[in-house]
Amino acid sequence: MKNFKYHIISKTKKIRYLSNYYKQNLYIVFLHGFMSDIEGEKPKVFLKYAKKNKLGFLAVEYSGHGKSSGKFTKGNISKWTSETKIMIKKIVKKNDFILIGSSMGSWISLNQFKYFKKKIKGFLGIGSAPEFLEKIMWKKFTKKMKKETIIKGVYNLKHGGYEYPITYQLIKDGRKNKILHKKINSKIPVTMLHGNKDDTVPVVFSKKILKLFINAKKKLVVIKNGDHSLFNKKLQKKILKELDLMI
């Protein structure tokens, strides 16, 4: 895709992003998952949707992911949240926007509410994984795995054919980013989509997010036989339909 651009944040940091510029229209901001990037199917589909509907678009690739600069092992929720905030200010500017968070992207999305409360007009979560580092990952680590992570500073976790270098600083930073106890007052549409066959993140995480929104128009869509990625052609249509209803 030729739409990829880079934003220089500092001498050592450049963030890759995808965007579609509209001066005064609503934007869609897409935030990807853990160790993912913006070359997947989701950003492409949402960018196409934004162009078709004359909406602005931004997909952020956090440092240490894809072709953004930095090492993955140096990143954490605080850094990726901050980079996302910088990119929204730079690209979306004063426009209102809808957040779409995929897996960890929903955690990063929830962190944006403290900066952009009035500008966020909707939130769509796909297989949302807030606080997954502690509640899913660390919880499943054996004593031996935990010990290695603490002593060596990193543990190479094998899962689903991939290897994830889980650093102890990442786990500790996750604890500083607890959001499942922070109520959000925004009167916006909030829709969580989650597969009932998601073996990475249980549906209860999407339910926990909905409980945070006390005044929102809330909706949980449980996808029958849906896995964690939730993005085959049939499901794309379903997700875009939910986005239509939101807009």
Backbone bond lengths (Angstrom), bond angles and torsions (degrees), N, CA, C in turn:
res aa  C-N    CA-C-N  psi(-1)  N-CA   C-N-CA  omega(-1)  CA-C   N-CA-C  phi
1 M - - - 1.472 - - 1.522 110.95 -
2 K 1.325 116.11 132.65 1.468 119.99 -176.23 1.529 112.06 -84.55
3 N 1.332 116.27 -6.34 1.468 119.06 -175.30 1.531 114.31 -76.91
4 F 1.329 117.63 -8.82 1.471 119.35 -177.25 1.519 111.22 -63.79
5 K 1.328 114.67 134.98 1.467 120.44 178.22 1.521 107.65 -132.68
6 Y 1.325 115.86 168.48 1.469 120.79 177.77 1.519 110.19 -126.31
7 H 1.311 115.69 139.87 1.461 120.44 173.44 1.527 107.57 -114.86
8 I 1.332 115.13 123.66 1.472 120.37 179.92 1.530 108.33 -81.61
9 I 1.332 115.73 115.05 1.470 120.04 179.51 1.532 109.97 -90.80
10 S 1.330 116.86 -40.33 1.467 121.14 176.94 1.533 107.89 -151.30
11 K 1.335 116.87 -176.98 1.472 120.59 -179.70 1.526 112.00 -59.30
12 T 1.319 115.83 -29.84 1.464 119.39 -175.45 1.545 112.99 -108.76
13 K 1.319 116.60 -1.85 1.474 117.52 -174.70 1.528 113.12 -129.44
14 K 1.335 114.35 121.93 1.475 118.78 171.31 1.527 107.64 -128.86
15 I 1.315 114.82 136.28 1.461 122.32 -175.94 1.529 109.34 -109.23
16 R 1.334 115.75 128.24 1.465 119.50 178.29 1.530 109.17 -86.03
17 Y 1.302 115.37 143.68 1.470 118.72 179.60 1.530 111.20 -150.07
18 L 1.312 114.47 164.20 1.465 123.10 175.27 1.514 105.98 -118.48
19 S 1.329 117.69 136.07 1.469 116.00 179.30 1.518 112.35 -149.30
20 N 1.304 113.78 161.45 1.462 123.38 175.27 1.518 104.84 -137.69
21 Y 1.311 116.59 116.35 1.466 119.75 -170.19 1.531 112.90 -90.46
22 Y 1.324 114.94 129.40 1.465 122.00 169.79 1.516 106.71 -138.83
23 K 1.319 115.19 125.48 1.467 118.76 -172.48 1.519 113.92 -61.85
24 Q 1.335 117.52 -45.99 1.469 118.03 -173.38 1.528 114.37 -125.50
25 N 1.314 116.85 18.99 1.466 118.75 -178.73 1.527 112.02 -99.47
26 L 1.311 114.38 165.18 1.463 121.07 175.12 1.533 109.24 -63.26
27 Y 1.322 116.20 143.71 1.469 121.06 178.88 1.529 110.44 -109.55
28 I 1.328 115.45 154.74 1.460 122.26 167.61 1.526 105.65 -109.37
29 V 1.316 116.87 126.78 1.471 121.04 177.56 1.524 107.83 -112.92
30 F 1.337 116.06 116.09 1.468 120.52 -178.89 1.534 110.90 -103.48
31 L 1.331 115.72 129.11 1.473 121.50 179.52 1.528 109.47 -120.54
32 H 1.323 115.16 120.35 1.468 121.04 -173.86 1.531 113.16 -81.49
33 G 1.318 115.01 176.98 1.458 121.19 -176.21 1.519 115.38 -89.63
34 F 1.313 114.70 -175.09 1.461 125.48 -177.48 1.534 110.89 -64.12
35 M 1.335 116.67 125.17 1.466 123.72 -179.17 1.526 112.95 57.87
36 S 1.305 116.90 27.30 1.462 122.22 176.59 1.537 107.77 -102.19
37 D 1.328 118.24 -164.48 1.469 121.05 177.76 1.530 108.46 -158.24
38 I 1.339 116.16 -169.64 1.476 118.45 -178.30 1.526 111.82 -105.71
39 E 1.336 115.91 21.29 1.469 119.38 177.52 1.527 111.88 -98.15
40 G 1.331 116.19 -3.62 1.468 120.70 -177.93 1.524 113.47 -73.89
41 E 1.298 114.45 -176.01 1.460 122.97 -176.88 1.534 112.22 -69.66
42 K 1.334 116.96 -39.94 1.476 119.93 -174.82 1.537 113.01 -58.48
43 P 1.361 119.48 -54.13 1.467 118.27 -179.81 1.534 112.80 -58.16
44 K 1.343 116.68 -38.29 1.478 120.08 -179.87 1.524 111.09 -62.38
45 V 1.331 115.50 -46.50 1.471 120.91 -178.13 1.536 110.45 -64.31
46 F 1.339 117.03 -43.24 1.469 119.85 -179.15 1.527 112.16 -70.75
47 L 1.331 117.30 -32.86 1.469 120.99 176.75 1.530 109.59 -65.98
48 K 1.330 116.01 -44.88 1.472 121.69 178.46 1.530 110.10 -60.21
49 Y 1.327 115.83 -42.64 1.472 121.95 179.04 1.540 109.95 -62.28
50 A 1.341 115.61 -44.18 1.473 120.33 -179.59 1.535 110.78 -61.85
51 K 1.316 116.44 -44.70 1.474 120.52 -179.48 1.537 110.81 -63.09
52 K 1.337 115.39 -43.73 1.461 121.07 -179.03 1.537 111.34 -62.09
53 N 1.337 115.34 -36.22 1.465 120.43 -177.19 1.534 114.42 -99.32
54 K 1.335 114.33 13.15 1.480 120.87 179.56 1.531 112.55 53.50
55 L 1.331 114.66 47.71 1.468 121.47 177.91 1.518 109.21 -113.42
56 G 1.321 115.41 153.38 1.453 119.22 173.73 1.524 108.88 -73.70
57 F 1.324 117.11 160.17 1.468 120.18 -179.49 1.526 111.20 -147.44
58 L 1.319 114.53 143.02 1.471 120.65 173.18 1.520 109.38 -146.27
59 A 1.331 116.32 127.85 1.469 121.85 170.13 1.522 106.15 -121.14
60 V 1.318 116.76 125.66 1.470 122.46 -176.31 1.526 109.68 -102.89
61 E 1.328 116.03 136.11 1.472 120.98 173.85 1.529 107.51 -109.35
62 Y 1.327 116.38 111.00 1.473 120.60 -175.00 1.532 111.67 -64.41
63 S 1.324 116.26 159.27 1.470 120.91 177.53 1.526 109.75 -58.49
64 G 1.343 115.13 145.22 1.463 120.46 -179.74 1.519 113.49 78.49
65 H 1.319 117.02 1.47 1.463 122.62 178.18 1.532 108.62 -116.10
66 G 1.339 116.62 146.62 1.467 120.45 175.68 1.509 112.74 51.06
67 K 1.341 115.45 -125.40 1.477 119.80 -178.51 1.529 112.65 -107.62
68 S 1.334 116.48 10.83 1.469 118.34 172.17 1.526 107.25 -71.14
69 S 1.323 116.83 154.07 1.463 119.34 -177.38 1.524 111.78 -73.62
70 G 1.318 115.81 169.36 1.458 121.40 176.29 1.519 113.47 96.55
71 K 1.323 114.42 158.45 1.467 120.21 178.63 1.523 109.33 -91.18
72 F 1.317 115.54 139.37 1.464 120.30 178.60 1.538 110.77 -56.88
73 T 1.319 116.34 -40.41 1.474 121.04 -176.42 1.533 113.27 -67.49
74 K 1.328 116.67 -13.56 1.478 119.69 178.32 1.530 111.20 -93.32
75 G 1.335 116.03 -9.35 1.468 120.35 -176.18 1.511 113.10 -87.44
76 N 1.323 114.76 164.09 1.473 120.85 175.46 1.529 109.03 -162.80
77 I 1.321 115.94 176.94 1.480 121.02 -176.83 1.531 111.50 -59.28
78 S 1.328 117.25 -41.67 1.476 120.57 -179.81 1.524 111.08 -60.71
79 K 1.340 116.37 -46.34 1.476 120.63 -178.92 1.522 110.98 -65.48
80 W 1.333 116.56 -46.23 1.469 119.91 -177.44 1.531 111.20 -67.37
81 T 1.328 116.95 -32.02 1.469 121.61 175.96 1.522 109.95 -66.38
82 S 1.327 116.00 -44.84 1.461 122.23 -179.26 1.531 111.03 -63.84
83 E 1.332 116.58 -43.51 1.473 120.54 178.70 1.524 110.91 -62.36
84 T 1.323 115.85 -39.66 1.470 120.45 178.97 1.526 110.22 -63.90
85 K 1.329 116.37 -43.21 1.474 121.46 178.55 1.531 110.04 -59.54
86 I 1.338 116.40 -45.92 1.475 121.77 179.77 1.530 110.25 -59.49
87 M 1.340 116.05 -44.80 1.473 120.53 -177.77 1.525 112.24 -67.55
88 I 1.335 116.96 -38.01 1.475 120.03 177.95 1.536 109.25 -64.28
89 K 1.330 116.54 -43.83 1.480 120.13 179.10 1.522 111.16 -62.95
90 K 1.332 116.12 -37.66 1.467 121.79 -176.42 1.538 112.02 -74.68
91 I 1.341 117.01 -44.15 1.476 120.45 -172.65 1.528 113.13 -97.41
92 V 1.321 117.14 -47.30 1.471 120.76 -176.20 1.530 110.36 -77.93
93 K 1.324 115.24 -27.96 1.467 123.52 179.52 1.533 111.82 53.42
94 K 1.332 117.96 -120.97 1.478 120.33 -175.42 1.531 113.29 -92.58
95 N 1.320 116.63 1.97 1.468 120.07 -177.92 1.527 111.72 -72.96
96 D 1.325 115.42 151.45 1.467 120.54 172.08 1.523 108.09 -74.99
97 F 1.337 116.42 158.32 1.467 118.33 179.91 1.524 112.57 -151.76
98 I 1.333 113.18 160.13 1.466 122.20 174.32 1.523 106.84 -109.12
99 L 1.318 116.46 133.71 1.465 120.75 178.65 1.524 110.29 -93.67
100 I 1.327 116.02 134.65 1.468 120.75 170.80 1.520 106.38 -121.14
101 G 1.324 116.16 117.26 1.463 120.43 -179.21 1.512 111.04 -113.68
102 S 1.329 116.12 127.95 1.463 120.55 176.94 1.530 108.11 -105.44
103 S 1.327 117.17 120.68 1.472 122.82 178.68 1.538 110.97 54.41
104 M 1.339 118.46 -114.64 1.468 120.46 178.36 1.531 111.40 -60.44
105 G 1.334 116.19 -26.46 1.470 120.65 179.49 1.520 112.68 -57.35
106 S 1.341 116.73 -26.85 1.475 120.24 177.35 1.528 110.88 -71.07
107 W 1.319 116.77 -34.45 1.475 121.33 176.20 1.528 109.60 -65.51
108 I 1.346 115.27 -47.16 1.476 120.54 178.12 1.534 109.27 -61.90
109 S 1.344 116.84 -37.07 1.475 121.68 178.76 1.525 110.70 -62.81
110 L 1.331 116.46 -47.85 1.467 120.72 -179.61 1.523 111.44 -59.45
111 N 1.326 116.57 -34.13 1.469 120.71 177.76 1.528 112.50 -67.39
112 Q 1.338 117.47 -20.36 1.477 120.28 -178.70 1.529 112.46 -77.28
113 F 1.335 116.66 -18.65 1.470 119.47 -177.57 1.525 112.13 -61.43
114 K 1.332 117.07 -29.28 1.474 117.89 -179.63 1.535 112.05 -73.20
115 Y 1.339 117.07 -18.02 1.469 120.03 179.74 1.529 112.93 -100.34
116 F 1.328 116.36 -34.50 1.468 119.61 -170.29 1.521 113.80 -125.44
117 K 1.303 117.56 29.47 1.472 122.07 -172.47 1.530 114.44 -41.24
118 K 1.323 117.58 -52.46 1.473 120.94 -174.74 1.525 113.41 -73.99
119 K 1.325 116.62 -23.95 1.471 120.14 -176.21 1.531 113.02 -86.88
120 I 1.337 116.91 -16.88 1.462 120.15 -179.96 1.528 109.03 -82.41
121 K 1.328 115.77 117.85 1.463 120.87 -175.14 1.532 113.93 -105.23
122 G 1.301 116.87 -0.28 1.464 120.72 178.38 1.519 110.05 -179.30
123 F 1.310 116.01 158.14 1.471 121.21 179.62 1.526 109.39 -142.79
124 L 1.333 114.81 122.08 1.465 121.85 179.30 1.531 107.84 -117.48
125 G 1.313 116.71 122.70 1.466 120.91 -179.67 1.521 111.29 -110.95
126 I 1.332 116.46 136.59 1.467 121.95 179.21 1.532 108.11 -119.81
127 G 1.331 117.50 111.37 1.474 120.93 -178.49 1.520 111.38 53.88
128 S 1.327 115.78 46.38 1.473 122.48 -171.74 1.529 114.06 -59.90
129 A 1.358 114.42 138.81 1.468 119.70 -175.46 1.530 112.83 -132.72
130 P 1.350 118.22 60.63 1.470 118.44 177.72 1.534 110.20 -69.39
131 E 1.313 115.63 141.64 1.479 121.90 177.61 1.536 113.60 56.86
132 F 1.341 116.57 27.23 1.474 120.06 -177.20 1.526 113.45 -65.74
133 L 1.341 116.85 -27.22 1.469 119.62 -176.29 1.521 111.59 -59.39
134 E 1.332 115.36 -44.01 1.462 120.66 -179.53 1.529 111.50 -86.51
135 K 1.329 115.02 -48.21 1.466 119.80 -170.23 1.534 114.91 -77.69
136 I 1.330 116.65 -21.35 1.464 118.93 178.95 1.537 110.13 -114.76
137 M 1.342 114.89 -56.48 1.461 119.33 -173.20 1.532 114.06 -69.82
138 W 1.323 115.85 -62.53 1.474 121.12 -176.18 1.530 111.45 -60.81
139 K 1.322 114.59 -36.52 1.459 121.63 179.98 1.543 111.34 -60.12
140 K 1.347 115.00 -35.61 1.471 119.91 -178.37 1.529 113.33 -86.67
141 F 1.320 116.78 -11.56 1.464 119.77 179.03 1.531 109.77 -66.14
142 T 1.313 116.46 138.67 1.466 120.03 174.57 1.525 108.43 -77.09
143 K 1.325 116.69 168.69 1.477 120.27 177.83 1.518 110.78 -56.87
144 K 1.331 115.46 -40.22 1.472 121.70 -179.82 1.536 110.99 -63.11
145 M 1.347 116.02 -44.58 1.470 121.11 179.12 1.530 111.29 -63.70
146 K 1.330 115.15 -42.08 1.473 120.05 178.76 1.525 110.85 -62.52
147 K 1.335 115.22 -43.70 1.469 121.07 -179.16 1.530 110.53 -60.83
148 E 1.343 115.60 -45.08 1.475 120.09 179.42 1.529 111.26 -62.77
149 T 1.332 115.96 -41.10 1.481 120.43 179.51 1.520 110.39 -61.93
150 I 1.328 116.40 -43.71 1.470 120.75 -178.08 1.529 111.06 -69.50
151 I 1.351 117.14 -44.43 1.475 120.41 -176.84 1.537 111.74 -72.30
152 K 1.334 116.57 -50.07 1.474 120.18 -177.14 1.528 113.04 -84.66
153 G 1.338 115.92 -17.67 1.475 119.82 -179.30 1.512 113.06 87.70
154 V 1.335 116.10 -8.90 1.462 119.67 -178.95 1.537 110.62 -154.15
155 Y 1.334 115.16 147.46 1.467 120.15 174.30 1.525 107.63 -132.41
156 N 1.336 117.18 128.03 1.465 120.51 179.02 1.524 110.13 -86.92
157 L 1.314 113.89 102.44 1.459 120.88 -175.26 1.526 111.10 -90.43
158 K 1.326 115.58 122.51 1.469 119.89 177.69 1.529 108.75 -93.12
159 H 1.353 114.69 125.63 1.470 119.00 -179.63 1.527 109.42 -152.37
160 G 1.309 115.45 125.55 1.472 120.80 175.80 1.513 115.02 55.72
161 G 1.320 116.83 39.63 1.469 120.76 178.29 1.525 114.36 82.07
162 Y 1.319 116.92 1.57 1.471 121.09 178.79 1.528 109.77 -116.83
163 E 1.332 114.09 162.74 1.469 118.77 174.37 1.529 108.14 -120.67
164 Y 1.305 115.14 125.25 1.469 120.93 -178.74 1.523 110.25 -111.00
165 P 1.349 117.99 117.23 1.471 118.70 176.23 1.538 109.89 -79.12
166 I 1.331 115.85 102.41 1.468 120.28 -177.39 1.522 109.45 -93.99
167 T 1.325 115.87 113.19 1.465 119.51 -178.35 1.528 110.49 -90.50
168 Y 1.317 114.54 154.90 1.463 119.29 178.96 1.527 110.38 -69.80
169 Q 1.338 116.60 -32.88 1.482 119.40 178.80 1.532 110.17 -65.05
170 L 1.350 116.96 -33.41 1.472 121.58 178.30 1.533 110.63 -65.41
171 I 1.339 115.26 -43.98 1.472 120.89 178.74 1.532 110.12 -62.11
172 K 1.335 115.27 -46.86 1.483 120.19 -178.31 1.527 111.45 -65.02
173 D 1.340 115.91 -39.05 1.464 119.54 178.76 1.538 110.75 -66.65
174 G 1.330 116.27 -35.43 1.468 120.38 177.32 1.519 111.66 -57.79
175 R 1.335 115.28 -36.28 1.480 120.28 179.47 1.528 111.52 -66.72
176 K 1.327 116.46 -25.89 1.473 120.62 178.81 1.526 110.91 -80.14
177 N 1.319 115.67 -12.51 1.470 120.77 -175.79 1.522 113.02 -111.26
178 K 1.316 116.10 35.23 1.467 119.60 178.51 1.527 109.21 -67.17
179 I 1.315 115.86 130.43 1.477 118.42 -178.58 1.525 112.60 -129.14
180 L 1.315 117.32 -6.46 1.458 118.97 -173.96 1.531 114.67 -77.32
181 H 1.335 115.85 7.34 1.468 119.73 176.28 1.535 110.07 -118.95
182 K 1.344 116.42 1.01 1.473 120.43 -175.65 1.523 110.71 -99.06
183 K 1.313 116.22 110.50 1.468 120.70 -179.87 1.540 110.13 -71.10
184 I 1.335 115.27 144.42 1.470 121.49 179.73 1.522 108.20 -120.56
185 N 1.340 116.39 124.92 1.473 121.84 -173.54 1.526 115.42 -84.46
186 S 1.322 117.75 -11.74 1.465 121.44 -172.86 1.533 113.82 -52.26
187 K 1.343 114.87 131.37 1.478 120.63 177.79 1.530 108.83 -91.42
188 I 1.303 115.86 70.81 1.465 120.85 -175.58 1.536 109.81 -125.84
189 P 1.334 117.43 163.88 1.469 117.97 172.48 1.535 110.24 -75.51
190 V 1.315 116.83 131.72 1.465 122.16 178.38 1.527 107.58 -128.25
191 T 1.317 116.45 117.47 1.464 121.06 -179.27 1.521 110.27 -122.95
192 M 1.319 116.08 126.16 1.462 121.57 176.92 1.524 109.05 -109.80
193 L 1.314 116.80 126.43 1.463 122.41 175.27 1.521 108.52 -109.66
194 H 1.312 116.51 130.96 1.468 119.71 -176.68 1.525 109.99 -148.34
195 G 1.317 116.74 136.17 1.459 121.31 178.68 1.521 111.37 -80.16
196 N 1.329 116.77 137.54 1.464 118.37 179.53 1.542 111.48 -76.51
197 K 1.354 116.35 -7.70 1.475 120.32 176.03 1.531 110.30 -110.07
198 D 1.319 116.21 22.81 1.467 120.91 177.89 1.527 108.51 -72.63
199 D 1.349 116.29 109.27 1.461 119.13 -178.93 1.530 112.86 -94.83
200 T 1.343 116.10 5.41 1.468 120.72 177.38 1.523 110.69 -98.78
201 V 1.331 115.37 -49.15 1.472 121.24 -178.96 1.529 109.24 -129.19
202 P 1.332 118.48 120.22 1.473 120.17 179.64 1.538 112.87 -67.24
203 V 1.330 115.64 153.62 1.478 123.03 -179.66 1.534 111.85 -56.20
204 V 1.323 116.99 -28.36 1.472 121.15 -177.27 1.533 112.14 -56.09
205 F 1.335 117.43 -26.50 1.471 120.42 179.85 1.526 111.51 -67.99
206 S 1.330 116.55 -36.84 1.471 120.08 175.83 1.529 110.22 -68.61
207 K 1.330 116.05 -37.41 1.467 120.49 178.01 1.524 110.90 -63.68
208 K 1.339 115.54 -39.21 1.473 120.54 179.77 1.529 111.22 -63.64
209 I 1.327 115.64 -37.12 1.473 119.79 178.21 1.527 109.87 -63.87
210 L 1.327 116.91 -45.81 1.463 120.61 -178.32 1.532 111.78 -59.86
211 K 1.317 116.86 -33.21 1.478 120.95 178.94 1.530 112.38 -65.93
212 L 1.330 116.71 -22.97 1.473 120.25 -178.91 1.522 111.62 -71.21
213 F 1.328 115.77 -29.97 1.467 120.88 -175.55 1.526 110.09 -89.73
214 I 1.330 115.21 105.37 1.466 118.15 -174.00 1.526 113.73 -83.74
215 N 1.347 117.41 -24.47 1.467 119.78 -178.02 1.525 114.06 -118.53
216 A 1.314 117.13 6.89 1.467 120.52 -174.75 1.530 112.62 -79.92
217 K 1.341 114.23 162.24 1.479 120.61 171.21 1.524 104.68 -86.89
218 K 1.333 115.63 97.72 1.462 120.14 -169.27 1.515 113.91 -96.80
219 K 1.332 113.80 147.87 1.469 118.96 -178.97 1.530 110.16 -153.15
220 L 1.318 116.32 132.22 1.466 121.13 174.01 1.523 107.76 -114.24
221 V 1.328 116.13 122.62 1.461 120.72 177.70 1.533 107.71 -112.12
222 V 1.328 116.08 107.54 1.466 120.44 179.19 1.530 107.38 -92.59
223 I 1.328 115.01 119.82 1.462 120.83 -176.85 1.525 110.22 -88.26
224 K 1.316 115.57 118.39 1.464 121.17 179.76 1.534 109.81 -63.42
225 N 1.329 115.32 130.03 1.479 123.19 -177.74 1.526 113.89 61.47
226 G 1.330 117.02 15.03 1.467 120.61 179.84 1.516 111.95 -77.63
227 D 1.348 116.52 139.61 1.465 120.96 177.48 1.532 109.97 -94.34
228 H 1.340 117.44 -160.75 1.467 119.35 -177.05 1.533 112.62 -75.15
229 S 1.342 117.56 -35.75 1.474 118.26 -174.89 1.527 112.86 -77.33
230 L 1.327 118.17 -29.75 1.478 123.33 174.94 1.522 113.89 49.14
231 F 1.328 117.61 49.04 1.466 113.64 -176.22 1.522 115.58 -144.28
232 N 1.318 117.98 38.51 1.467 117.42 170.48 1.533 108.24 -76.54
233 K 1.337 116.25 171.09 1.476 121.07 -174.71 1.536 113.78 -53.09
234 K 1.331 116.40 -42.15 1.466 121.30 -178.88 1.535 110.27 -64.58
235 L 1.336 115.66 -42.24 1.463 119.86 -178.42 1.526 112.24 -72.76
236 Q 1.338 116.29 -30.57 1.465 119.60 176.00 1.521 110.01 -56.85
237 K 1.333 115.69 -44.86 1.475 120.47 179.85 1.527 110.48 -61.86
238 K 1.322 116.44 -41.36 1.460 121.82 -179.47 1.533 110.77 -63.75
239 I 1.336 115.34 -44.20 1.465 120.91 -179.57 1.536 110.71 -66.05
240 L 1.330 116.18 -42.24 1.474 119.70 179.11 1.527 111.45 -67.09
241 K 1.325 116.27 -30.54 1.460 120.35 176.19 1.535 109.69 -65.38
242 E 1.340 116.18 -41.69 1.475 120.59 177.30 1.529 110.56 -63.43
243 L 1.333 115.54 -36.56 1.464 120.72 177.98 1.523 110.75 -66.95
244 D 1.346 115.77 -40.38 1.470 121.69 175.26 1.519 111.30 -55.83
245 L 1.343 115.19 -46.78 1.477 120.71 -178.31 1.531 109.91 -62.74
246 M 1.317 115.75 -35.88 1.464 121.02 -178.52 1.531 111.11 -69.18
247 I 1.335 114.90 -41.00 1.464 120.54 -176.17 1.532 110.87 -78.70
